[in-house]
Amino acid sequence: MCDETTDRELEAWLKRRAVTRRGFTVGASATLATTGLLAACATPLPEPGTITESNVLVPTPDGEVDGLFIHPTSGAHAAVIFWPDIHGVRPAHFDMARRLAGAGYSVLAVNPYYRTHQGRLFEEGMTIRSEGGWDLVEPHYQSLSPATVITDSAALVAWLDQQDVVDTSRGIGAVGFCMTGSWTIRAAAAVPDRIKAPTSFHGGGLVSEAEDSPHKLAPQLTGGALIAIAENDHERDPDHKDVLIAAFDAAGVPAEIEVYEDAMHGWVPTDSRAHNPDQSERAWGRMLALFEAQLG
């Protein structure tokens, strides 16, 4: 999860990266850039006209979730619930959802803080580590719990299954980052007949002593899972990976659980200071492979 230790680890990683980059000569960098090896470029957004999007309000027992519903312009497709990290919905989050829709999915990108705030929470350039950042997010964060994840998941699935552009013969994926990584496991356990492919990117709270710890919910899952772990998160809790592997193995649930090398907490979102293009692309590819295998 995002905290002061994570921030210090990120600063140290950024300094190491800066030193490494300064080791290239100008000529070498130009050569790498020309050959496309300097940095992996994210898959571009879909061509105009190939996807359709609309602002939506999804009813839940606690109000209405505001979100963006994005899907291919024609046909019905497997649905995906797309939760953001602790910073909430923002342009980069919606662009990732658009990119997923371009891959052939009907994506519902939702605001996790809808009970207390609609729309974007953090302004451009501001993060939880900015002055006043935690004070801004805390009251909204405190409105969330495992119980709210369960009720929200059921409501989101019910809404998706009413949409003509959702193929209800196929399973539903769930994607989460940071605090919402664990939500995808909770969602798949809460609605196992529909949510088949939970995906956690640098998720927090996956392993604990609590009776309802996400790793203990593995027997309730009916599909497969992807748990992509940040290198520094693993270094802080090195036993969590093995606990997760053991739990999913015992439950007989296929799960790809991996620590991503040189990937700091927050490495997937493109607007994160920790963004690692190469590892982000690899993680994204593994997510698409999971969806292909599990969503039917």
ZADO-1210 file (C-alpha; in nm, 4 decimals, padded with zeros to 6 digits):
<atoms>
<atom x="00.0000" y="00.0000" z="00.0000" code="MET" pos="1"/>
<atom x="00.0998" y="00.3636" z="-00.0349" code="CYS" pos="2"/>
<atom x="00.2742" y="00.4947" z="00.2756" code="ASP" pos="3"/>
<atom x="00.5890" y="00.6791" z="00.3823" code="GLU" pos="4"/>
<atom x="00.8044" y="00.3679" z="00.3456" code="THR" pos="5"/>
<atom x="00.6779" y="00.3107" z="-00.0069" code="THR" pos="6"/>
<atom x="00.7582" y="00.6727" z="-00.0877" code="ASP" pos="7"/>
<atom x="01.1163" y="00.6415" z="00.0416" code="ARG" pos="8"/>
<atom x="01.1645" y="00.3214" z="-00.1568" code="GLU" pos="9"/>
<atom x="01.0380" y="00.4939" z="-00.4694" code="LEU" pos="10"/>
<atom x="01.2745" y="00.7891" z="-00.4229" code="GLU" pos="11"/>
<atom x="01.5704" y="00.5515" z="-00.3893" code="ALA" pos="12"/>
<atom x="01.4598" y="00.3613" z="-00.7006" code="TRP" pos="13"/>
<atom x="01.4238" y="00.6821" z="-00.9023" code="LEU" pos="14"/>
<atom x="01.7753" y="00.7885" z="-00.8038" code="LYS" pos="15"/>
<atom x="01.9147" y="00.4525" z="-00.9127" code="ARG" pos="16"/>
<atom x="01.7319" y="00.4782" z="-01.2431" code="ARG" pos="17"/>
<atom x="01.8655" y="00.8294" z="-01.2994" code="ALA" pos="18"/>
<atom x="02.2227" y="00.7134" z="-01.2435" code="VAL" pos="19"/>
<atom x="02.1739" y="00.4219" z="-01.4830" code="THR" pos="20"/>
<atom x="02.0333" y="00.6462" z="-01.7541" code="ARG" pos="21"/>
<atom x="02.3216" y="00.8921" z="-01.7214" code="ARG" pos="22"/>
<atom x="02.5507" y="00.6013" z="-01.8052" code="GLY" pos="23"/>
<atom x="02.4349" y="00.6048" z="-02.1673" code="PHE" pos="24"/>
<atom x="02.6205" y="00.8209" z="-02.4147" code="THR" pos="25"/>
<atom x="02.4168" y="01.0482" z="-02.6394" code="VAL" pos="26"/>
<atom x="02.5008" y="00.8326" z="-02.9400" code="GLY" pos="27"/>
<atom x="02.3995" y="00.5121" z="-02.7656" code="ALA" pos="28"/>
<atom x="02.0707" y="00.6630" z="-02.6525" code="SER" pos="29"/>
<atom x="01.9953" y="00.7850" z="-03.0038" code="ALA" pos="30"/>
<atom x="02.0635" y="00.4386" z="-03.1424" code="THR" pos="31"/>
<atom x="01.8367" y="00.2744" z="-02.8869" code="LEU" pos="32"/>
<atom x="01.5605" y="00.5260" z="-02.9508" code="ALA" pos="33"/>
<atom x="01.5816" y="00.4657" z="-03.3252" code="THR" pos="34"/>
<atom x="01.5575" y="00.0887" z="-03.2826" code="THR" pos="35"/>
<atom x="01.2730" y="00.1180" z="-03.0332" code="GLY" pos="36"/>
<atom x="01.4708" y="-00.0364" z="-02.7478" code="LEU" pos="37"/>
<atom x="01.5060" y="00.2663" z="-02.5216" code="LEU" pos="38"/>
<atom x="01.1622" y="00.2178" z="-02.3668" code="ALA" pos="39"/>
<atom x="00.8651" y="00.0060" z="-02.4533" code="ALA" pos="40"/>
<atom x="00.5775" y="00.2213" z="-02.5736" code="CYS" pos="41"/>
<atom x="00.2343" y="00.1477" z="-02.4383" code="ALA" pos="42"/>
<atom x="-00.0124" y="00.0084" z="-02.6860" code="THR" pos="43"/>
<atom x="-00.1822" y="00.3107" z="-02.8399" code="PRO" pos="44"/>
<atom x="-00.5395" y="00.4003" z="-02.7635" code="LEU" pos="45"/>
<atom x="-00.8029" y="00.2533" z="-02.9971" code="PRO" pos="46"/>
<atom x="-00.8734" y="00.4269" z="-03.3255" code="GLU" pos="47"/>
<atom x="-01.1590" y="00.6807" z="-03.3141" code="PRO" pos="48"/>
<atom x="-01.4909" y="00.5188" z="-03.3921" code="GLY" pos="49"/>
<atom x="-01.3876" y="00.1713" z="-03.2779" code="THR" pos="50"/>
<atom x="-01.5046" y="00.2171" z="-02.9191" code="ILE" pos="51"/>
<atom x="-01.8021" y="00.3888" z="-02.7588" code="THR" pos="52"/>
<atom x="-01.8073" y="00.5426" z="-02.4129" code="GLU" pos="53"/>
<atom x="-02.0640" y="00.7012" z="-02.1862" code="SER" pos="54"/>
<atom x="-02.0827" y="00.8394" z="-01.8338" code="ASN" pos="55"/>
<atom x="-02.3026" y="00.6146" z="-01.6241" code="VAL" pos="56"/>
<atom x="-02.4560" y="00.5917" z="-01.2778" code="LEU" pos="57"/>
<atom x="-02.4917" y="00.2403" z="-01.1391" code="VAL" pos="58"/>
<atom x="-02.7394" y="00.1896" z="-00.8512" code="PRO" pos="59"/>
<atom x="-02.6132" y="00.0196" z="-00.5355" code="THR" pos="60"/>
<atom x="-02.7596" y="-00.0231" z="-00.1851" code="PRO" pos="61"/>
<atom x="-02.5569" y="00.2850" z="-00.0815" code="ASP" pos="62"/>
<atom x="-02.6270" y="00.5222" z="-00.3708" code="GLY" pos="63"/>
<atom x="-02.5051" y="00.5420" z="-00.7293" code="GLU" pos="64"/>
<atom x="-02.1579" y="00.4599" z="-00.8558" code="VAL" pos="65"/>
<atom x="-02.0374" y="00.7127" z="-01.1116" code="ASP" pos="66"/>
<atom x="-01.8221" y="00.5651" z="-01.3822" code="GLY" pos="67"/>
<atom x="-01.7272" y="00.5465" z="-01.7465" code="LEU" pos="68"/>
<atom x="-01.8612" y="00.2580" z="-01.9550" code="PHE" pos="69"/>
<atom x="-01.6416" y="00.1851" z="-02.2577" code="ILE" pos="70"/>
<atom x="-01.6919" y="-00.0909" z="-02.5121" code="HIS" pos="71"/>
<atom x="-01.6310" y="-00.1798" z="-02.8778" code="PRO" pos="72"/>
<atom x="-01.8767" y="00.0004" z="-03.1039" code="THR" pos="73"/>
<atom x="-02.0274" y="-00.3223" z="-03.2334" code="SER" pos="74"/>
<atom x="-02.1101" y="-00.6579" z="-03.0823" code="GLY" pos="75"/>
<atom x="-02.1394" y="-00.7975" z="-02.7307" code="ALA" pos="76"/>
<atom x="-01.8278" y="-00.8715" z="-02.5293" code="HIS" pos="77"/>
<atom x="-01.7045" y="-01.0057" z="-02.1984" code="ALA" pos="78"/>
<atom x="-01.7269" y="-00.7380" z="-01.9281" code="ALA" pos="79"/>
<atom x="-01.4542" y="-00.6106" z="-01.6986" code="VAL" pos="80"/>
<atom x="-01.4888" y="-00.4120" z="-01.3749" code="ILE" pos="81"/>
<atom x="-01.1989" y="-00.1659" z="-01.3617" code="PHE" pos="82"/>
<atom x="-01.1120" y="-00.0124" z="-01.0250" code="TRP" pos="83"/>
<atom x="-00.8419" y="00.2588" z="-00.9807" code="PRO" pos="84"/>
<atom x="-00.5755" y="00.2863" z="-00.7129" code="ASP" pos="85"/>
<atom x="-00.6097" y="00.4988" z="-00.3991" code="ILE" pos="86"/>
<atom x="-00.5950" y="00.8201" z="-00.6053" code="HIS" pos="87"/>
<atom x="-00.9299" y="00.7401" z="-00.7625" code="GLY" pos="88"/>
<atom x="-01.0539" y="00.7979" z="-01.1166" code="VAL" pos="89"/>
<atom x="-00.8518" y="01.0293" z="-01.3435" code="ARG" pos="90"/>
<atom x="-00.7517" y="01.0603" z="-01.7106" code="PRO" pos="91"/>
<atom x="-00.4785" y="00.7934" z="-01.6955" code="ALA" pos="92"/>
<atom x="-00.7183" y="00.5458" z="-01.5366" code="HIS" pos="93"/>
<atom x="-00.9793" y="00.6050" z="-01.8055" code="PHE" pos="94"/>
<atom x="-00.7164" y="00.5749" z="-02.0799" code="ASP" pos="95"/>
<atom x="-00.6182" y="00.2324" z="-01.9486" code="MET" pos="96"/>
<atom x="-00.9860" y="00.1346" z="-01.9537" code="ALA" pos="97"/>
<atom x="-01.0136" y="00.2594" z="-02.3133" code="ARG" pos="98"/>
<atom x="-00.7132" y="00.0540" z="-02.4075" code="ARG" pos="99"/>
<atom x="-00.8746" y="-00.2562" z="-02.2557" code="LEU" pos="100"/>
<atom x="-01.1975" y="-00.1854" z="-02.4431" code="ALA" pos="101"/>
<atom x="-00.9913" y="-00.1652" z="-02.7608" code="GLY" pos="102"/>
<atom x="-00.8765" y="-00.5202" z="-02.6904" code="ALA" pos="103"/>
<atom x="-01.2388" y="-00.6330" z="-02.7139" code="GLY" pos="104"/>
<atom x="-01.3963" y="-00.5921" z="-02.3699" code="TYR" pos="105"/>
<atom x="-01.6896" y="-00.3970" z="-02.2282" code="SER" pos="106"/>
<atom x="-01.5196" y="-00.2079" z="-01.9459" code="VAL" pos="107"/>
<atom x="-01.6845" y="-00.0356" z="-01.6513" code="LEU" pos="108"/>
<atom x="-01.4312" y="00.2033" z="-01.4942" code="ALA" pos="109"/>
<atom x="-01.5788" y="00.3044" z="-01.1594" code="VAL" pos="110"/>
<atom x="-01.5216" y="00.5567" z="-00.8823" code="ASN" pos="111"/>
<atom x="-01.4624" y="00.3687" z="-00.5549" code="PRO" pos="112"/>
<atom x="-01.5370" y="00.6805" z="-00.3471" code="TYR" pos="113"/>
<atom x="-01.8875" y="00.7392" z="-00.4827" code="TYR" pos="114"/>
<atom x="-02.0446" y="00.7266" z="-00.1367" code="ARG" pos="115"/>
<atom x="-01.8710" y="01.0495" z="-00.0365" code="THR" pos="116"/>
<atom x="-01.7420" y="01.2061" z="-00.3597" code="HIS" pos="117"/>
<atom x="-01.8232" y="01.1952" z="-00.7293" code="GLN" pos="118"/>
<atom x="-01.5679" y="01.2276" z="-01.0072" code="GLY" pos="119"/>
<atom x="-01.1990" y="01.3056" z="-00.9795" code="ARG" pos="120"/>
<atom x="-01.0560" y="01.3520" z="-00.6300" code="LEU" pos="121"/>
<atom x="-00.6913" y="01.4526" z="-00.6890" code="PHE" pos="122"/>
<atom x="-00.6090" y="01.7416" z="-00.9197" code="GLU" pos="123"/>
<atom x="-00.3448" y="01.7074" z="-01.1911" code="GLU" pos="124"/>
<atom x="00.0023" y="01.6622" z="-01.0425" code="GLY" pos="125"/>
<atom x="-00.1228" y="01.5972" z="-00.6884" code="MET" pos="126"/>
<atom x="-00.0780" y="01.2610" z="-00.5154" code="THR" pos="127"/>
<atom x="-00.1390" y="01.1139" z="-00.1744" code="ILE" pos="128"/>
<atom x="00.2191" y="01.2178" z="-00.0858" code="ARG" pos="129"/>
<atom x="00.1553" y="01.5840" z="-00.1716" code="SER" pos="130"/>
<atom x="00.0924" y="01.8280" z="00.1099" code="GLU" pos="131"/>
<atom x="-00.2608" y="01.7598" z="00.2276" code="GLY" pos="132"/>
<atom x="-00.2896" y="01.4529" z="00.0064" code="GLY" pos="133"/>
<atom x="-00.3725" y="01.2022" z="00.2779" code="TRP" pos="134"/>
<atom x="-00.6071" y="01.4466" z="00.4496" code="ASP" pos="135"/>
<atom x="-00.7925" y="01.4785" z="00.1208" code="LEU" pos="136"/>
<atom x="-00.8394" y="01.1079" z="00.0638" code="VAL" pos="137"/>
<atom x="-00.8779" y="00.9790" z="00.4207" code="GLU" pos="138"/>
<atom x="-01.2499" y="01.0478" z="00.4780" code="PRO" pos="139"/>
<atom x="-01.3339" y="00.8811" z="00.1480" code="HIS" pos="140"/>
<atom x="-01.0976" y="00.5898" z="00.2110" code="TYR" pos="141"/>
<atom x="-01.2513" y="00.5363" z="00.5545" code="GLN" pos="142"/>
<atom x="-01.5937" y="00.4899" z="00.3956" code="SER" pos="143"/>
<atom x="-01.4744" y="00.1624" z="00.2409" code="LEU" pos="144"/>
<atom x="-01.4631" y="-00.1881" z="00.3853" code="SER" pos="145"/>
<atom x="-01.4717" y="-00.5519" z="00.2750" code="PRO" pos="146"/>
<atom x="-01.8498" y="-00.5340" z="00.3129" code="ALA" pos="147"/>
<atom x="-01.8795" y="-00.2392" z="00.0730" code="THR" pos="148"/>
<atom x="-01.6657" y="-00.4235" z="-00.1827" code="VAL" pos="149"/>
<atom x="-01.9060" y="-00.7173" z="-00.1697" code="ILE" pos="150"/>
<atom x="-02.2223" y="-00.5095" z="-00.2115" code="THR" pos="151"/>
<atom x="-02.0641" y="-00.2960" z="-00.4839" code="ASP" pos="152"/>
<atom x="-01.9441" y="-00.6004" z="-00.6753" code="SER" pos="153"/>
<atom x="-02.2893" y="-00.7568" z="-00.6789" code="ALA" pos="154"/>
<atom x="-02.4472" y="-00.4287" z="-00.7953" code="ALA" pos="155"/>
<atom x="-02.1892" y="-00.3742" z="-01.0704" code="LEU" pos="156"/>
<atom x="-02.2323" y="-00.7275" z="-01.2011" code="VAL" pos="157"/>
<atom x="-02.6115" y="-00.6928" z="-01.2000" code="ALA" pos="158"/>
<atom x="-02.5880" y="-00.3690" z="-01.3989" code="TRP" pos="159"/>
<atom x="-02.3388" y="-00.5093" z="-01.6490" code="LEU" pos="160"/>
<atom x="-02.5555" y="-00.8132" z="-01.7125" code="ASP" pos="161"/>
<atom x="-02.8391" y="-00.5828" z="-01.8198" code="GLN" pos="162"/>
<atom x="-02.6311" y="-00.4176" z="-02.0940" code="GLN" pos="163"/>
<atom x="-02.6774" y="-00.5296" z="-02.4545" code="ASP" pos="164"/>
<atom x="-02.3042" y="-00.4902" z="-02.5225" code="VAL" pos="165"/>
<atom x="-02.2169" y="-00.7435" z="-02.2520" code="VAL" pos="166"/>
<atom x="-02.2011" y="-01.1096" z="-02.3505" code="ASP" pos="167"/>
<atom x="-02.3521" y="-01.2779" z="-02.0445" code="THR" pos="168"/>
<atom x="-02.2439" y="-01.6206" z="-02.1672" code="SER" pos="169"/>
<atom x="-01.8885" y="-01.5172" z="-02.0841" code="ARG" pos="170"/>
<atom x="-01.7357" y="-01.4504" z="-01.7433" code="GLY" pos="171"/>
<atom x="-01.6509" y="-01.1072" z="-01.6050" code="ILE" pos="172"/>
<atom x="-01.2989" y="-00.9835" z="-01.5291" code="GLY" pos="173"/>
<atom x="-01.2030" y="-00.7563" z="-01.2400" code="ALA" pos="174"/>
<atom x="-00.8931" y="-00.5367" z="-01.2309" code="VAL" pos="175"/>
<atom x="-00.7591" y="-00.3461" z="-00.9325" code="GLY" pos="176"/>
<atom x="-00.4501" y="-00.1454" z="-00.8427" code="PHE" pos="177"/>
<atom x="-00.2966" y="-00.0757" z="-00.5005" code="CYS" pos="178"/>
<atom x="-00.5833" y="-00.0759" z="-00.2460" code="MET" pos="179"/>
<atom x="-00.8280" y="-00.2250" z="-00.4978" code="THR" pos="180"/>
<atom x="-00.6042" y="-00.5162" z="-00.5944" code="GLY" pos="181"/>
<atom x="-00.7467" y="-00.7184" z="-00.3050" code="SER" pos="182"/>
<atom x="-01.0966" y="-00.6077" z="-00.4044" code="TRP" pos="183"/>
<atom x="-01.0785" y="-00.8184" z="-00.7177" code="THR" pos="184"/>
<atom x="-01.0362" y="-01.1348" z="-00.5094" code="ILE" pos="185"/>
<atom x="-01.3200" y="-01.0323" z="-00.2782" code="ARG" pos="186"/>
<atom x="-01.5392" y="-00.9587" z="-00.5796" code="ALA" pos="187"/>
<atom x="-01.4667" y="-01.2957" z="-00.7400" code="ALA" pos="188"/>
<atom x="-01.5496" y="-01.4709" z="-00.4129" code="ALA" pos="189"/>
<atom x="-01.8684" y="-01.2668" z="-00.3690" code="ALA" pos="190"/>
<atom x="-02.0027" y="-01.3304" z="-00.7219" code="VAL" pos="191"/>
<atom x="-01.8247" y="-01.6523" z="-00.8230" code="PRO" pos="192"/>
<atom x="-02.0779" y="-01.7468" z="-01.0880" code="ASP" pos="193"/>
<atom x="-01.9897" y="-01.4315" z="-01.2868" code="ARG" pos="194"/>
<atom x="-01.6487" y="-01.2904" z="-01.1911" code="ILE" pos="195"/>
<atom x="-01.3904" y="-01.5376" z="-01.3200" code="LYS" pos="196"/>
<atom x="-01.0624" y="-01.3503" z="-01.3650" code="ALA" pos="197"/>
<atom x="-00.9538" y="-01.1261" z="-01.0736" code="PRO" pos="198"/>
<atom x="-00.6372" y="-00.9307" z="-01.1516" code="THR" pos="199"/>
<atom x="-00.4340" y="-00.7504" z="-00.8856" code="SER" pos="200"/>
<atom x="-00.1588" y="-00.5059" z="-00.9836" code="PHE" pos="201"/>
<atom x="00.0693" y="-00.4142" z="-00.6899" code="HIS" pos="202"/>
<atom x="-00.2257" y="-00.4848" z="-00.4620" code="GLY" pos="203"/>
<atom x="-00.2218" y="-00.4322" z="-00.0880" code="GLY" pos="204"/>
<atom x="-00.4038" y="-00.6247" z="00.1844" code="GLY" pos="205"/>
<atom x="-00.3943" y="-00.9598" z="00.0080" code="LEU" pos="206"/>
<atom x="-00.2640" y="-01.1512" z="00.3097" code="VAL" pos="207"/>
<atom x="-00.3576" y="-01.0973" z="00.6738" code="SER" pos="208"/>
<atom x="-00.4625" y="-01.2889" z="00.9845" code="GLU" pos="209"/>
<atom x="-00.8268" y="-01.1877" z="00.9384" code="ALA" pos="210"/>
<atom x="-01.0784" y="-01.4628" z="00.8748" code="GLU" pos="211"/>
<atom x="-01.1841" y="-01.2901" z="00.5534" code="ASP" pos="212"/>
<atom x="-00.8316" y="-01.2204" z="00.4276" code="SER" pos="213"/>
<atom x="-00.8374" y="-01.2357" z="00.0458" code="PRO" pos="214"/>
<atom x="-00.5937" y="-01.5267" z="00.0333" code="HIS" pos="215"/>
<atom x="-00.8366" y="-01.7309" z="00.2447" code="LYS" pos="216"/>
<atom x="-01.1113" y="-01.6705" z="-00.0098" code="LEU" pos="217"/>
<atom x="-00.9333" y="-01.8707" z="-00.2815" code="ALA" pos="218"/>
<atom x="-01.1586" y="-02.1791" z="-00.2361" code="PRO" pos="219"/>
<atom x="-01.4598" y="-01.9643" z="-00.3310" code="GLN" pos="220"/>
<atom x="-01.3184" y="-01.8672" z="-00.6729" code="LEU" pos="221"/>
<atom x="-01.4339" y="-02.0449" z="-00.9871" code="THR" pos="222"/>
<atom x="-01.1867" y="-01.9113" z="-01.2445" code="GLY" pos="223"/>
<atom x="-00.8211" y="-01.8113" z="-01.2368" code="GLY" pos="224"/>
<atom x="-00.6288" y="-01.5164" z="-01.0957" code="ALA" pos="225"/>
<atom x="-00.3337" y="-01.2919" z="-01.1704" code="LEU" pos="226"/>
<atom x="-00.1463" y="-01.1357" z="-00.8781" code="ILE" pos="227"/>
<atom x="00.1387" y="-00.9130" z="-00.9958" code="ALA" pos="228"/>
<atom x="00.3513" y="-00.8069" z="-00.6982" code="ILE" pos="229"/>
<atom x="00.5789" y="-00.5035" z="-00.6780" code="ALA" pos="230"/>
<atom x="00.9410" y="-00.5764" z="-00.5936" code="GLU" pos="231"/>
<atom x="00.9473" y="-00.3457" z="-00.2909" code="ASN" pos="232"/>
<atom x="00.6150" y="-00.4793" z="-00.1606" code="ASP" pos="233"/>
<atom x="00.7667" y="-00.8268" z="-00.1752" code="HIS" pos="234"/>
<atom x="01.0803" y="-00.7144" z="00.0058" code="GLU" pos="235"/>
<atom x="00.8682" y="-00.5744" z="00.2867" code="ARG" pos="236"/>
<atom x="00.6533" y="-00.8901" z="00.3198" code="ASP" pos="237"/>
<atom x="00.8590" y="-01.1669" z="00.1584" code="PRO" pos="238"/>
<atom x="00.6379" y="-01.4460" z="00.2926" code="ASP" pos="239"/>
<atom x="00.3171" y="-01.3183" z="00.1352" code="HIS" pos="240"/>
<atom x="00.3941" y="-01.4568" z="-00.2090" code="LYS" pos="241"/>
<atom x="00.4400" y="-01.8096" z="-00.0715" code="ASP" pos="242"/>
<atom x="00.1248" y="-01.7786" z="00.1397" code="VAL" pos="243"/>
<atom x="-00.0734" y="-01.6789" z="-00.1681" code="LEU" pos="244"/>
<atom x="00.0719" y="-01.9601" z="-00.3792" code="ILE" pos="245"/>
<atom x="-00.0044" y="-02.2163" z="-00.1090" code="ALA" pos="246"/>
<atom x="-00.3601" y="-02.0900" z="-00.0670" code="ALA" pos="247"/>
<atom x="-00.4431" y="-02.1018" z="-00.4371" code="PHE" pos="248"/>
<atom x="-00.2701" y="-02.4377" z="-00.4848" code="ASP" pos="249"/>
<atom x="-00.4658" y="-02.5872" z="-00.1950" code="ALA" pos="250"/>
<atom x="-00.7891" y="-02.4534" z="-00.3424" code="ALA" pos="251"/>
<atom x="-00.7074" y="-02.5918" z="-00.6857" code="GLY" pos="252"/>
<atom x="-00.7488" y="-02.2476" z="-00.8409" code="VAL" pos="253"/>
<atom x="-00.5058" y="-02.1591" z="-01.1224" code="PRO" pos="254"/>
<atom x="-00.3188" y="-01.8434" z="-01.0306" code="ALA" pos="255"/>
<atom x="-00.0196" y="-01.6640" z="-01.1737" code="GLU" pos="256"/>
<atom x="00.1537" y="-01.5042" z="-00.8758" code="ILE" pos="257"/>
<atom x="00.4780" y="-01.3249" z="-00.9549" code="GLU" pos="258"/>
<atom x="00.7103" y="-01.0585" z="-00.8182" code="VAL" pos="259"/>
<atom x="00.7955" y="-00.8159" z="-01.0999" code="TYR" pos="260"/>
<atom x="01.1654" y="-00.7309" z="-01.1004" code="GLU" pos="261"/>
<atom x="01.2608" y="-00.3621" z="-01.0827" code="ASP" pos="262"/>
<atom x="00.8913" y="-00.2729" z="-01.0483" code="ALA" pos="263"/>
<atom x="00.8051" y="-00.0473" z="-00.7574" code="MET" pos="264"/>
<atom x="00.4612" y="-00.0153" z="-00.6007" code="HIS" pos="265"/>
<atom x="00.2496" y="00.1726" z="-00.8556" code="GLY" pos="266"/>
<atom x="00.4467" y="00.0621" z="-01.1609" code="TRP" pos="267"/>
<atom x="00.1493" y="-00.0057" z="-01.3905" code="VAL" pos="268"/>
<atom x="-00.0510" y="00.3233" z="-01.4159" code="PRO" pos="269"/>
<atom x="00.1059" y="00.5458" z="-01.6786" code="THR" pos="270"/>
<atom x="00.0779" y="00.8616" z="-01.4649" code="ASP" pos="271"/>
<atom x="00.2637" y="00.7100" z="-01.1696" code="SER" pos="272"/>
<atom x="00.6166" y="00.8238" z="-01.0816" code="ARG" pos="273"/>
<atom x="00.6910" y="00.4539" z="-01.0403" code="ALA" pos="274"/>
<atom x="00.5721" y="00.3640" z="-01.3906" code="HIS" pos="275"/>
<atom x="00.7936" y="00.1014" z="-01.5502" code="ASN" pos="276"/>
<atom x="00.6951" y="00.0746" z="-01.9188" code="PRO" pos="277"/>
<atom x="00.8541" y="-00.2635" z="-01.9853" code="ASP" pos="278"/>
<atom x="00.7120" y="-00.4372" z="-01.6803" code="GLN" pos="279"/>
<atom x="00.3782" y="-00.2623" z="-01.7169" code="SER" pos="280"/>
<atom x="00.3450" y="-00.3978" z="-02.0698" code="GLU" pos="281"/>
<atom x="00.4360" y="-00.7472" z="-01.9542" code="ARG" pos="282"/>
<atom x="00.1823" y="-00.7372" z="-01.6718" code="ALA" pos="283"/>
<atom x="-00.0839" y="-00.6048" z="-01.9093" code="TRP" pos="284"/>
<atom x="-00.0126" y="-00.8898" z="-02.1477" code="GLY" pos="285"/>
<atom x="-00.0489" y="-01.1460" z="-01.8698" code="ARG" pos="286"/>
<atom x="-00.3862" y="-00.9929" z="-01.7800" code="MET" pos="287"/>
<atom x="-00.5076" y="-01.0288" z="-02.1384" code="LEU" pos="288"/>
<atom x="-00.3876" y="-01.3906" z="-02.1398" code="ALA" pos="289"/>
<atom x="-00.5834" y="-01.4575" z="-01.8210" code="LEU" pos="290"/>
<atom x="-00.8985" y="-01.3051" z="-01.9688" code="PHE" pos="291"/>
<atom x="-00.8591" y="-01.5131" z="-02.2848" code="GLU" pos="292"/>
<atom x="-00.8255" y="-01.8306" z="-02.0792" code="ALA" pos="293"/>
<atom x="-01.0891" y="-01.7697" z="-01.8135" code="GLN" pos="294"/>
<atom x="-01.3672" y="-01.5554" z="-01.9565" code="LEU" pos="295"/>
<atom x="-01.4835" y="-01.8213" z="-02.1999" code="GLY" pos="296"/>
</atoms>
